[in-house]
Amino acid sequence: MAGKNGCQSLMYRTRTCSLHDADGAELSRFEWEFGDRRRRWSAGCIYLLSLALVGCLFPSALQAGPRDGGISTAAETPSPAAASSAEQLSADDYSRRQQATMQMWRLRETSRQAVQDAARHPDPEVAERASWILRQWRRGSLPETPPELARLLQQNDDPSVLEELLEMGQFSAVVVAVEESAGTAQRTLLHQRLAAALTRRFPVYVRRADQEGGLIDLLRLVDLVADSKEMAVCRIQLMQELGVEFDDDSLLPRAAEDWTELLRQETEVVVLGVLGRLPEASERARAYGNHALLRVCQMLQGDWQSIARETSVAAGLAAPDSAERSRLWCQALVAADRAGDDAIEKMAVDDLVSMPVTAGDVSVDMRWKCLASHGFVDEALAILKQMEDAYDDVKRSRSDSASIVAIAASRTDLAFEMLGYPYEDVDSELMTWIAEAIEEQKQDTLEAKTVGTIPRVAPKLNRLLSLMRCLLSVGREQPAWTIARELSDSDVVVGSQRARDSVLITLLTTNRQEWLARLAVRPGESSLPTETERLLIVSLSEMDAKTWEMMLESLSELMPTVAMDRRVSILFDLCRGEIPVEFEEASRFRTFYESLASPPPSGRRALVRRTVPRRLNLQVASFFSRLGQVEIASEVLATLAAQGDIGATFSMAERELDFGRGESAASGFERIWNMVSATSSSTHSSTAIRYLRQNPVQLNYAVKATVGQWNLARRQGDSQLAEQLERQIRLLLCSPSTELRSVLLEYLGERGERSIALEGYRTLLPMTAFGSAGTTELYDVARHYAAIVRESDPIEAARWFDLAVGGTLETTYFRAVAYISLPVYVRRWLLEGAIENGDAEQVQRHLDRIERLDPLDIDVAERLIPKMREKGMDAIADAAFNRVWASGRAYVADYPFDATKTNNLAWVAAMNKRELEGAAALAEQAVYFEPDSAIYRDTLAEILFLSDRVPEALQIETGCLLDDPGQWHLHEQIEKYSEAMR
């Protein structure tokens, strides 16, 4: 033994050896690492050896086990064969020792415990061989590891190397590394990195696993490193997709053993909820004392009465006038309204209204939002007015949300009254109000500087901006423009911000965003301040700062003599899809594009020095597409795709699919996947690979590409490929990233794949209802879901959208107007469902709520009242129409310049075939104020047609068609009128 341990071990430290396997096939030479000296086995030798025994490697079939849901783990008790191999590690014959080492390395499932025992063997060579095997396992290095990857693993012990294994689809190797990390210092870091990688790159991993038969190993990995509710749901869904059985003892992943008790409890409830087992989820939430999760479970079950009862009791016990009491009474009001519990609803409203309003009370926002969204609009407005006065008292900026909500709820008179600017005095007093606001702002700013506080927007200036918004809402554009112009041209400054920027911020929420460009740079000015430029860009879709600056600079090159204010207006119009007179000649677009795409001028002095790099991007393609310049947009996309831009490649592939060019579409979709799944062995640069792996937007294109491939396979009749791609989509919808699920489901809905989209939403909706670790909000998911399901099941759409709107009361993401408009949407859908079901009682209930929210809601009067008559609810329909008609006539009498509402009221009468004489007068009034509007003239023509004045109707409609030939509705109207004259 002494000779063996001394001389022979020295031999394999200093020279290479040739081995033979049991069949006599020669194996490549390898080097043995020993002690502190770094040496390597040849990866080629390892790989060839594994080929002979590949059938024995890592059985991936799942074996039932109560704790881990049937996901197999490495054996803890060594088998007799493993024990025999361990004994061979100390055999006298060198080749037998080598073969035993390889055998134990390869058969980890049965030899793991034997190797661990051997690592503590008194014989140094036996211990070192066993330790070497353990090091390989911890690195994720297995006999079947590809040679190039094996070399990487031997050279680097960093956990990040395991991410490369994932990219290569070596999931079983990563599972081994994770299992062997138990008890090591790197274990926590390793799990965190792998969990993050799985969340970020799940589409790539699951697609590769599906294609290469590694789904079970991927599932094992998720089970081992899951660190969130989302990953636990991912695991359960993967098990469902793969047909792996689980029971109540295996709802959580193995990794949950290391979670906090709170996370385990929350995840159990969420998983049960996602599985549709809501009663059990409620029981567990109650047992754990988690009232927040219990409330979500009750909401999802529609158990509003329990919520109303429990929260009202808790609210009554909370400290008087406390934020907690406000929160609980808001929850009670939400639940009581849906449960139809009038008694609790009244208690909630009374308490919420009676609480004092102070500037520092963060619960005030929730109170008014809750009241307004449940039809208690006047009570909400009273709280808002008190809140704004309180802010004035302590010299803090106010929001003037009261006037915004009042306008949205058709309480127009009240809006002007709360602002302190009587509508009837606008024409005579406006300039005085503007001068007073400017003077107060100057004094307020001076005071703030004197005492060293941050300047605010003073009350009068704030109210004046709100007055501008209100004037626009009632059609008084001229006085509104006067306010905007006078403030923008003044030298008033609020902190570092000009009054002009305050005007632009206010205009962002109005229907006159075209004023932004007119005010951004005034005549005679030669520059565009950074903040003003930012506000312009914010108002535009698919535009960023660099693209705007690049385009503005190109315009300066093309039009060096045109004033700055005009250039800004030209570009702003173009970005909004409107063609200014300077671009009426089609060739101007080509010249502009060539300027954007051209390199910097050389050999001559440029009239305009370039300060922004010229780089085409998707925004440029969208810009030209909106302007009808399809050829230029296509050139931009082709250029970007040739440069490897994934977004452009997808846009082109999608277009080819829509045009029926299958081969080209398939090539583009596959190219996207090749790019996002590129590995270190690909032709892509390391920088490009790193970017693709860290940028989730690129994966969004990839999952959409899978939908395109699926669509194409079905068109081409390739049922086998279509089945495979549908399975991949279902696997993608198991992603732990709720953001990616949302993107994929939204796109499935857009492409008409309604069935699979609805399946996916039934999991994502409860996931987000319980709260997501990502940025996905229930509101966004419910909104897209409702868009898909609304036509077939408006009540289901309303149910989820209602839950989502209720969840926004504690957020600050929504404008004040949302707490009127969003509840109206919910009630419209509920009303539509009640009409379809012939439920007159519910129809009346929803009509009453809509009237409380917005008595001038046009959609109900135009679209749904006629449907009531079709269902035989004539009395309800007549009463509803009469209410809207009376309210509308009163409004138009007070605010005759509001051509939009005047026209809408006339159209309501036309659709209901009621009050046609009065409707004709309203339509003529709208046309008088907006003679260029084809929409308003179309309304007048329809009313004349219904009044048997068909020749006049046809004449007006023909003029509309000349002005707007792209409106298909106008063609249909002319055909209808012409037919009536025959």
N, C-alpha and C positions, 0 to 999 in steps of 0.2 A: 504493500500500500504506500510505503514511503516513497518507493521509486515512482509509482504512478503519480502520486500527488506532487512530487518534485519534478522529475525529469519530463514526464509526458505532458504535464500542464505547461511546462516551459516550452515544450515543442509547439503546442497549439497557440501559444502566445506569439510565437515568432515566425511561424510559417503557415502557409495555406494548405488545406487538405482536400482530398477528393472523397466524396461520399457516394454510396450506392444505396438505393432504397431496396425494399424487400424483393422487388421484381428485377433487380439488377440494372435498372436504368441509371445511367450516370447523371449525377447532379452537379451543378456548377460549384466552383470553389467559393468559399466564404471566409471571412475573417471573424474571429471571436473577440468580443470586447471583454476585458478582464481587469478587475481592480479599478484603479483610477485612470488607467490608460484607455483613451477613447479609440475603439476599433469597431468595425461594422461587419455584420454578415452581408453578403451580397444579396440585394433584393431579388435579383434574377434567380438565385438558388432557391430562395424561399418560395418564390412564385411557382417555379417548376415543380418543386416538391409538393406544393398544395394541389397541383393538377391531378396527381395520381390518387389523391385522397379526398377530392372535392365533395364527394357524396357524404363524407362524414362531418362536414363542417357545420357548426352552429345550426342545429335544427331550429327552423323558424315557426314550426307549427305551435299553436297555442294550446297549453294544457290547462284544464280548468283548475282554478285555485280560488278559494273564497276571498282572500284579501286583495289580490291584485287583479281581479276581474279576468282571470285566465291568461294573463300575460306572463309568459315563462321567464324564469330567472336562472342564473347559473346555479348548478348543483352545489350544495354545501358539504355533502358527504362524499368522499372519494369512492369511486367504483373499484372493484377488484383489479380491473385493467389499469386504472390510473395508479393504484398502489404498486402494481407490478412495474409500470414505467418508472415510478419514482425510485424503486429499488435499482433499476437499470442505470440511474444516474451515477451510481458508484461502481458500476461493473468494471472488470479489469480491462475489457476490450474497448478501445477508444471509439470504434464505429458504433458499438452498442450504446455508449453514453450519448453520442451525438444523435442517434436515432431516437433515443428516449427523450432527449430535449425537444426535438422537433415534434414528436408525438404528443407530448404534454402541452406544448405551445398550441398545437393545432386543436386538440380536443379539450378546450377550456371548460366546456359544459360539465365534463366528468372529472377533470383533473385539477380544478381550481383549488380545492382544499389540500390536495396532495402537494401542489406546488407551494402553497403558503407554508405547509409544514416543512417542506424541503428547504425553504429559504432560511430556516432556523437550524439546519442540519450541522453537526459539528465538523463534517468534512468540508473544507473550504471550497473545493470544486463543486460539490453538490449544491452548496448554498449559493455559490455564484451563478451556476446555471439556472437555478430556480429564480434567483433575483433578476437575472436577465429576462426570463420569461415574464415576470411581473412587470418589469419596465416596459416591455413591448405592449403588454395589454393596456397599461396606463396611458401609453402614447396612442393607443388605437391602432397599433401595428399588428396585423394578422398575416398568416401565411399567404392568404389570397389577395393581400393588398397589392395594387399595381406597382410595378418597380419604381416609377418616377415619384409616386407618393410615398413609397417606403423610404426612399432616400431622404425626402423632406422630413419625414417623421423622425428618422434617426439623427438628423442634424439639428432638430429644434424641439425643445420640451415645452414651448409656450402653448397655453391652452388655445390660442387663436388658430393653431395648426389644425385643431379638430374641426374648425369651421370649414377648412378646405376639404376635409373628409366629407362633410355634409354636402358641399357643392359637387363632389364627385359621386355622391350617392352611396358612400360607404357607411350606411347607417348602423349596420351590425358592429362595425369596428368602433364607432362612437359609443354605442351602448356598452361595449366592453370597457372602454376607457372610463365611462361614467361610473360603472359598477366598481371598477378597480380604484376609483378615486376615494371611495369610502374610507374615512379615517385620516385622509391626508389634508395638509394645510391648504391645498388648492381646490378642495372640493366645492366650497361655496362659490368661489369665483368662477369655477368651471361651469357649475349649474346655471349661474346667472348669465354667463356669456352664451351658453347654448340655448337657454330659454329665449333670450333676446333675439338670437339668430333665427330660431324657429318662428317667432312672431313676425320678424321682418322679412324672412325669405321663404315662408311656408309654401307659396305657390310653386317655386322652383323645386323645393324638396319633394313635395307630394307628387308633382308631375313626374319627376325622375323616379321616385319610388314606384309609381304606378307602371311606368314603362319598363322598369327593370326588376319587378317582382319584389320590391323591398318595403311594401306598405306595412307589413307586420313589424319589421325592425324599426320603421319610423314611429309606429305606435308605441313600441317599447321605449323608445327614446323620449317621446312626449310624456309617457307615464313616469319616467325617472326624473325629469327636470322641470315639470310643470310648476309654475310659481304664481299662478293667478286663477281667478274664476274663469277668465276667458280660455285659458289653456285647459282647464278641467272640462269645460264644455267641448272644446276641440277634441279632447281624448274620447269623451263619451260618444260624440258623433262619429268619429273614426271607427270606434268599435261597432256602432250600428251599421255603418256602411260596409264594414268587413265581415259582418255576421258574427262578431265575437260576443258571447253572452256575458252579461254582468248582472249583479243583484244589488240589494241595498247595502251589503257590506263592501261593495267595490265601486261605489259611486265616486269616490275620490281617488286620485292617482297615488301611486306609491310615494311620490315626492311629498305628499301632504303630511307625512309623518314628521316632517321638519317645519311645517307651517305653524303659525300662531293659532291658538285655539279659536280666536275670532275669525280668522280667514277660513279655517276649516268649516266652522258653522255657517258662515255666509255662503261658502261655495256649495255646501250640501243643499241649502235652500234654493240657490240659483239653478243648480243642476236639476233638481226636482221640478222647478218651475219651467225650465226649458223642455223637459221631458213631458210637460203637460200634466204633471201630478201636483196640481196646485193645492188641493186639500192637505196632502201630506207636507208640502212645503210650508203651508200655513201652520200646521201643527208643530213642526220643528222650529220655525221662527218664534212661535209663542213659547215653546219650551226653553229656548235659548234666551228669552227675554229681549229679543231684537225687534223693537216696535217698528223701526223703519222698514225692515224687510217684511214684517207681518203686514204692514199697511200696503206695501206693493202687491203682496200676494192677494190680499182682499180686493184691491182695485182690479187686478187681472181677472179675478173671479166675479167681479161685479157685486161684491158684498159691501155695498155702500152703507147699508144700514148699520152694520157693525162698526164701521169706521166712524160714522156720525155719532153713534152712541158713546164709543170709547173716547174719541177726541173731545167731545163736548164735556164729558165728565172731567177729563184731564185739564181742559181749559178753565173750567170753573174752579179748579184747585190751584191753578197757577197764580203767581203774584199779580195783583191788580196793575194794569197799564204796562205790563212787562212785554218785552219782545217775544218771549215764549208764549205768553197768553195770546198775543196777536197771531202767532204762527198756528197755534192749536185751533183758534176760532176760525181761521182761514181754512184749515183742513176740514173742520166740522162743516163749514158752509159748502165747500166743494162736495162733500159726501152727502149732506142732507139734500142738496139740490137734486142730485142724481137718484137719491132714494125716495124723493118725494115727501120728505119729512118736514112739513111746514113749521112745526113747533121749534125744532132745533135750528132750522134756517133763520127763523125770526130772532132767536136768542143770539145767534152768531152775528147777524146784521146789527142788532141793537148794540152789542158789546163793541164791535169793530168801529161803529160810528161814534160811540160815546167816548172812546179813548182820546186823550189829549194828543195834539200834534205839535212836535218840536223839531227843530232843524236837525238835531243830531240823532233822531230816532230812525234807525235803519229799517224798522218794521213798517213804517208808513207806506213805503212803496208797495209792499205785499198787500197791505190792507186795501188801498184803492184799486189795485189791479184785480184782486179777488172780487171786490164788490162790482166793479165795472163789468167784468167778464161774465158775471152771473145776472146781469140785467139791472143792477142797482146803480145805474149810471149817475143819477142826480146826487146820490150819497157819495159816490166816488169823487165827483166834481167838487163837492163841498170840502172833502178832505184835501184834494189837490190845491184848492184855493187857499186853505189854511196853511198848507205846507209852503207855498210860494211866499205868502206873507211872512211866515216865520223866517224864511231865508233872507228876505229883505231886512228884517229887523236886526239880524246878526251880520249883515253885509256880506252874505255869501251868494254866489251865482245861483240863479233860479232857472228852472227848466221851462216854465210856462207850458207844462204838459196839459194843464186844465183846458186851455183854448184848443189844443190839438185834439183832445178827447171829445170836447164839445162839438167840434166840427165833424169828427168822424161819426158821432152819434146823432147827427142832424139836429143838434141844439145850437144852431148858428147864432141866434140872437144872444144866447147866453155867452158864447165865445167872445163876442165884441164887448159885452157888458163886463166880463171878468177882466178883460184887458184894460178897461177904463177908457176905451176909445169908442164912443157911440158911432154906429155905422152912419147915421144920418148927418154926422158932422165931418165925415172924411174929406169931402171936397173943400170945405171952408177952413178947416183947422189943420190939415195935414202938415203944411210947412212949419207951422208953430210947433207941432208935436216933434217934428224932426229936429228943429233947432234946440228945443228943450232937452231932447235925448242926447244930442251931441255935447251940449254944455254940461249936463250932469256927468257924462262919461269922462270928460276932461277933468272935472273937479274930483271925481271919484278916484281916477288914476293918480292925480296929484296927491290926494290924501294918502293913498296906499304907499306911494313912494316916501312920503314924509314919515310915516310910522313904520316903514320897513316891511309891509305885508305884500302879498302877491295881488296885483290888480285883478279885478273881476270885470265881467260885463255888467255894467250898472243896470238897475231895474228898468229904467225907461228905455234904454237901448234894447234890452232884451224883449220888452213888451212891443217895441216898434218892429223888431224882426218878426215877432209872432203875428203882429198886425199885417205885415207884408204877406205872410203865409196865408192868413185868413182871407185877405183880399183876393189872392190868387184863387182860392177855393171857391169864391163866389163870382168869379169872372171879372173882377175889377183889376184888369192888368195895368192900366195907366197909372193909378195911384200906387200900385205895388212897385211898378218900375221906378216911380219917383223916389220911393224910399230906398230902393236898391242903388240907384244912381247917386243920390245925395250922400248916402253913407259911404259908398265906394270912393267918391271923389273927395271926401273930407280927409283931414289930416289926423283924425282920431286914431289913437293907438291903445290897445288893451294889452298891457304887458309887452311882449315882443310881437304881438299879432296886430295887424291892421284891421280896422273896422271892415274893410273890404272882404277880408277872409271870413269874418263872422257872417257877412251877407252870403258868401258862397256856401258856407256850411249849412245855412238855413235853406238855401235853394236846392241843395242836394235832396231834400225830402219833399220837393214840390214837383209839379208837372211842367216847370219852366226851366229845365236844366240847360236849355240852349242859351239862357242868359249868362251862364257861367263864363263862356268865352268872351261875350261882349263886355263883361265887367273885369275880367282877369287883367287885361292890359287896356288901359284907356287911351284914346287918341293922344298922340304926342309922346307916349312912353315907349322906351326902346328895350325894356328888359322884362322878364317874367320871373318874379320872386319864387324861391324854392317852395314855400308853403302854398302859394297860390297855384303853382304848377302841380303840386301833389293833389290838391283838391280837384283840379281839372281831370287828372288821370283817374282818381277814385270814381268819378262819375261815368267813366267809360268802361265798356266790357272788353275783355281780352286785350288789355293794354297795360304795359308796365313802363316805369320811368325811363329806362334805357331806350326802349323802342320809340317812345314819344320824342325824346331828345334827338334821337337819330333822324326821325322823320322831320322834325321841325328844322333841324340843321340842313337837311336836303332841300326843304322848301326854300330856305334862305339862299341856297346856291342857285335854285331855279328862278327865284323871284327876288333878286337882291334889291330892287327898287320899291318893292311893296312894303308898306309900313308894318311894323311888328304886330300891332293889334289886329291888322287884317290877316297876317299869316297865321296867327294863333286861331282866329275864327275859321279860316279855311281848313286847317288841319283838324280842328274840333268837329266841324261838319263832316269831313271825310271819315273820321273815326266813328261817327254815329251812323254811317251809311248814307249820308246825304251828299249830293253832288253840287258844289258851289259853281258859280258862273265861270270861275277860272278853269274849271275842269270839265266844262261841257264838251270840249273837243276831246274825243276819245284818245287821241295820241298823247295827251298830257299824262295819262296814267302810265303809258309805256316809258315815257321820259322820266317820270318820278321813280318808277321801279328801277330803271337803269342807274339812276343817281344813288338809290339805296344800295344797290348791289355792286357798285363800281368801287375800285380801289381809290385811294387818295390821289388827287391830281399831282402830276410831277412834270418837271420841265417848264413850268410856268407858275406864276404867282396866283394862288386861288383867291377869288373874291371874298370867300368866306372860309376862314381857317377851321379845319375840322377838329373838334374836341371830343367827339364820341366815336368809338370804333364802329365800323359798319359790319354788322353781322345779321344775316337773315335769321328769322325765327318763325315759330308758328303764329305769333301775333301778326306778323307781316302777311302771312298767307290768309289769315282770317280777315284782315283789313281789306285786301283786294277782293276777297270772295264776297264780303258784304256789299261792296260797290259794284258787283256784277262782273268783275274782271276775272272770269274763271280761268282764262288761259294763263294770265300772270300768276294767279294763285297756284295753279298746277306747276308752273315752273319753279316757284319757291319751294313747294313740297318736294319736287323731284331733286332739287339741289340739296335740300336738307337731308332727304333720305339717302342720297349718295354719300353724304358726310357721316352717316350713321345715326341720325336723329330718329329716335324710336317713335316719338309722337308723329312726326311726318310720315314715317314708314307705315304706321297704323292708319293714318288718315287716307293714305293712298290705297292701302290694301282694302280698307272698308269701302272706299269709293269703287274700286274694281269689283268687289263683291256685289255692290248694289247695281252695277252696270252689267252684271252677268259674266264678267271675265274671270272665270274660276281659277285658271292656272296662275294668273298673275296675282290674284288675291291670296291663293294658298302659299305662294312663294313669299309674299310679304309677311303673312302671319307667322310662317315658320322662321323667317329671318328675325322677327322680334324675339321669339323664344330663344333663338341661338344667341342673341346679344345679351339678354338678361340672365341667361344661365351659363355664360362664358366662364371657364375655369382658367387656372393659371397655365394650363397646357395649351390654351387656345391662342389664336393669332392676335387677340386684343392686348393692348398695353396694360401694364399693371395699374396705371392711373385710371384708365377707362373702366377696368374691372372693379376697382375700388369705388368709383363713382356709381356704377350701375348697382352695386350691392348696397350702397348706403342711401340710394334715392328711391323711396317707395313709389313715387309717381310712375317710374318706368315699369314697375310690376303691374300697375293698374292697366297699362296698355297691354301687357302680356295676358292678363286674365280676360280682357276684352277680346284679344286675338283668339283665345280658345273658343269663345262664343261664335266668332266669325268662322273658325274652322268647323265647328259643329254644324252651323247653318249650311256651310258649303258642302259638307259630307252628305247631308240629307238631300240637298238639291241634286247632287250627282248620283244619288241612289246607293251610296256606299254604306249599307246598314251596319256592317261590322265596325267601320271607323266611327260612324255616328254614335254607336253604342259606347265605344271606348271614350270618345270625347265627352259624351254626356256624363259618364262615370267620373271623368276628370273634373268636370264642372261641379258635380256633387261633392267631390273631395275638396275642391277649392273652397266650397262654401262651409267647410269645417274649420277654416282658418281661425287662429286665435286673435287675429286682428279684426275688430269690428269695422274699422275703416275700410279694409279691403272687401269684406263681405258686403258692405253698403254700396261700394263702387260697383261690384259685380252684379248685385241685384238690381241696382238702378239701370245698368246697361242692359241686362236681360229684359227688363220692362220696356226699355226704349226699343229693343229689337223685336218686341211682340212675343217673347218667350214667357208668356204669362204663367203657365202652370208651374214650371220649376222656380220662377221668381217668387210666387206665392208660398211655395214650400219653404224657401229660404227665409222669407220674411217672418214666417211663423216661429222660427227660432231666433232671429235677430231682434224682433220686437221685444220679447220678454227679456232677452239679454240686456238690451239698452234700458228697458224699464227698471231693471234692478240696479242699473248704474254700470257704466263701462269705464275701464281704465284709460281708454283712448279718448279721442276728441269727438267720437260719434255721439250725438245726442238723440234721444227718443224722438224729439220733434222732427229732425231731418229724416229719420227712418220712417216715421209714421206718415209724413207728408208724401214721400215717394210711394209708400204702400197704398195710401189712399188714392193716389192718381191711377193706380192699376186696378183697384178693386171697386172704385166708386160707381162705375157704370153698372156693374152686375150686382153689387151689394152695398148701396149707399149707407146702410145702417152700420155695417162692419167698418166701413171707411170712417164714419163719424165716431164710432166707439174708440178706435185707436187714436184718431186725431184729437179727440176730446181729452183722452188721457195725456197726450203729449202737450196740449195747450195748458192743461192744469199743472203740468210739471214746470212751466216757465215762470210761475209766479214769483219764485225766489231768485230768478236770474235778472241780469241787466242787459241781455243781448237784444231785446226787442224794443222797437219804438212804441211810444205810448198808444198810437193808433191800433196796434196789434190786439190790444185787449178789448177792442170793439169788433174789428174785422174778423179775427180768427174765430171767436165764438159764433159769429154770424155764419161763417162757413160750416161749422159743425151743425148748427141748427138747420141750415138749408138741406144738408144731406139727410139728417134725421127726418125732416119734413118730407123730402122726396121719398124716403123709405116708407113713411107712414101713408103717403098717398098711394104708393104701389100696393100696400097691404090693405088699403081701404079702411084704415083706422082713423075715423073722423075725430075721435077724442084726442089722439096724439097729434093729429094735424092741427087742431085748434091750439093745443098746448105749445107746439113749436112756433106757430104763427104769433102767439102772444109774446113769446120770448124775443123773437126777431123784432117785433114792434117796439119792445122796451129797449132793445139794443140800438136799432136804427129804423125809425118809422118810415124812412124813405128808401129802404132797400129795394133796388130796382130788379134784381135777378129773380126774387120771389114773385114779384108782380108780373114780370114779363114772361117767365118760363114755367113757373109752378102753378100759378092760379089757373091757367088754361087746363093743366093736367088734373086739377081738382074737379073741374067741370066734366072732364072725360070719365072720371070715376063716380059721377053723380053727386058730388058735393057742391051743388050750385049755391046753396045758401051761404056756406062758409066762404066760397069763392067770391060771391058778390060782396059780402061784408068786408073781406080782405081788400078787394079792389077799391071799394068806396073809401076805406081808411087811407090807402096810399094816395088815391086821387085827391082827396081833400087836403091831406098834408102837403102834397106836391104843389097843388094850386096856391096854397097859402105861401109856400116857400118862394115860388116863382113871382108872386106878387111883390114880395119884399126884396127879392134879389133877381131882378129881370135880366141882369147881364150874364148870369150863369147859363150860357148856351148849352153846356153839357147836360145839366140836370133838366133843363127845359126840353131838350130833344129826347132824353130818356123817358120822361113822363109822357110825352106824345107817343113814343114807341110802345110803352106799356098799354096805352089806350088802344093802339092799333092791334096789338097781339091779343087783347081781350075783346076787341070789336065793341068797345064801349066808349061813350062820350066823344064820338068822332068829330063833331063840330068844334068842341073845345080843343081837341087834339090838333086839328088843322091850324087853329090860331097859334098854338104853342109851337108847332113845327115851323110855321112861317116866322115866328119870332126868333127861333134859333137860327134859321137861315139868314135872317136879317143881320144878326150879329156875326155870323160866320159864313159869309156867302160862298167861300171857296171850299167848304166842307162837303165832299161827296156823301158822307155818312148822313149829315143832316138833311140834305136834299133827298136822299133815298127814303128817309123817314116820311118826309112830306109827300113824296110820290106814293108810298104805300097807303097813307091815309086818304089821299085823293082817290086811289083805286078802290078802296073799301067804301068810299062815298059815291061810287058810280061815276066818277070824273076820270074815266080811263084815258082819253086822249091827252089830258094834261099830265097824268101820271107817266104816260109813256114818253112824252116830250122831256120831262124833267129827268127821268131815268136814263134816257139816251145821253143827255148832257153829262150825267154822272159817269157813264161808261167812258166817255171821251176823256174825262179827267183822270179816271182810275181804271184803265182797261184790264188790269190784273185781278180785279175782284170778281171771283166767279159768281158770287151772290148777285151782282148787278146783271150778269148775263141771264141768270135764272129769272130775275124779276122782269126783264124786258120780254123774255119768252112768254112769261105768264100774262103780262099786259097785252102783248100782241095777240095771243090766243083769245083773250077776252074780247078783242075788237073784231074778230073774224065772224 
